[in-house]
Amino acid sequence: MRYHDLYGTRAMTIDELQAAVGSELQTSLERRYNDDLGYYYLAEVGEETFEIVRNFADDRPEDEVLRPEFADYPTLFFVSRTDRPDEIRDLLLDIQGLEHLKREML
């Protein structure tokens, strides 16, 4: 069974969250740029994908957000295609200000 988890923070920028997540998960997230997302971070570790994005992209109107249901979280962290969601959640929740927002099973 594969899981997709979504985390959010009101307290950190994508750069700050990248440093914290990289340390907790012992992985390196690469900074990238996309016209739709702006700058973001991505790591692919085996089947798993880790992605840190701004919920408000730089060039979007303020009322246009990636995940409107979590509009009060300016920074989002996606964990995709993992079979160890609880292990990852336990590590990530050691990061002050990071909250687990949603889990989906595939």
C-alpha positions as CSV (number, residue, x, y, z in Angstrom):
1,M,0.0,0.0,0.0
2,R,1.3,3.4,-0.9
3,Y,0.5,6.7,0.9
4,H,0.6,10.4,0.1
5,D,1.0,12.7,3.1
6,L,0.7,16.5,3.1
7,Y,2.4,18.6,5.8
8,G,2.3,22.4,6.2
9,T,4.0,25.1,8.2
10,R,3.0,28.7,9.0
11,A,6.5,29.4,10.5
12,M,9.1,28.5,7.8
13,T,10.0,29.4,4.3
14,I,10.7,26.7,1.7
15,D,14.4,27.3,2.3
16,E,14.1,26.8,6.1
17,L,11.9,23.8,5.7
18,Q,14.3,22.2,3.2
19,A,17.1,22.4,5.7
20,A,15.0,20.9,8.5
21,V,13.5,18.1,6.4
22,G,16.9,17.2,4.8
23,S,18.3,16.9,8.3
24,E,15.5,14.8,9.7
25,L,15.2,12.5,6.7
26,Q,18.9,12.3,5.9
27,T,18.3,13.3,2.3
28,S,19.2,16.1,0.0
29,L,16.4,18.1,-1.7
30,E,17.3,19.9,-4.9
31,R,16.2,23.4,-5.6
32,R,14.3,23.7,-8.9
33,Y,12.2,26.2,-10.8
34,N,8.9,25.8,-12.5
35,D,6.7,28.4,-14.2
36,D,3.7,27.2,-12.3
37,L,5.3,26.7,-8.9
38,G,8.1,29.1,-8.8
39,Y,11.1,27.9,-6.8
40,Y,10.6,24.6,-5.0
41,Y,12.6,21.6,-3.6
42,L,12.4,18.0,-4.8
43,A,14.0,14.7,-3.8
44,E,13.3,11.3,-5.2
45,V,14.5,8.4,-3.0
46,G,13.6,5.1,-4.6
47,E,9.9,5.1,-5.1
48,E,9.3,8.0,-2.7
49,T,9.1,11.7,-3.7
50,F,9.5,14.6,-1.3
51,E,8.5,18.1,-2.5
52,I,8.5,21.4,-0.7
53,V,6.5,24.2,-2.4
54,R,5.0,27.6,-1.6
55,N,1.3,27.5,-1.3
56,F,1.3,30.9,-2.9
57,A,3.5,31.1,-6.0
58,D,5.4,34.3,-6.5
59,D,3.6,35.5,-9.7
60,R,0.0,34.5,-8.7
61,P,-2.6,36.7,-7.4
62,E,-2.8,36.5,-3.6
63,D,-6.2,34.7,-3.7
64,E,-4.8,31.9,-6.0
65,V,-3.3,29.2,-4.0
66,L,-2.1,25.6,-4.8
67,R,-4.2,24.0,-2.0
68,P,-7.0,26.4,-1.1
69,E,-8.2,24.1,1.7
70,F,-4.8,24.8,3.4
71,A,-4.5,28.5,2.5
72,D,-3.3,29.5,6.0
73,Y,-0.2,27.4,5.4
74,P,2.2,29.3,3.1
75,T,4.7,26.4,2.9
76,L,3.7,22.8,2.0
77,F,5.6,19.6,2.1
78,F,4.4,16.6,0.1
79,V,5.5,13.0,0.7
80,S,4.4,10.8,-2.2
81,R,4.4,7.1,-2.9
82,T,5.7,6.0,0.5
83,D,5.1,2.7,2.2
84,R,6.5,4.0,5.5
85,P,4.2,7.0,6.3
86,D,4.2,6.6,10.1
87,E,8.0,6.4,10.3
88,I,8.4,9.5,8.2
89,R,5.6,11.4,10.1
90,D,7.3,10.5,13.4
91,L,10.6,12.0,12.1
92,L,9.0,15.1,10.6
93,L,6.9,16.0,13.6
94,D,10.2,16.6,15.5
95,I,10.4,19.7,13.3
96,Q,8.9,22.6,15.3
97,G,6.0,24.3,13.4
98,L,5.5,21.5,10.9
99,E,2.0,19.9,11.0
100,H,0.6,16.8,9.4
101,L,-2.4,18.0,7.3
102,K,-3.7,15.1,5.3
103,R,-3.1,11.4,4.3
104,E,-4.4,9.5,1.3
105,M,-3.9,5.8,0.5
106,L,-3.5,4.5,-3.0
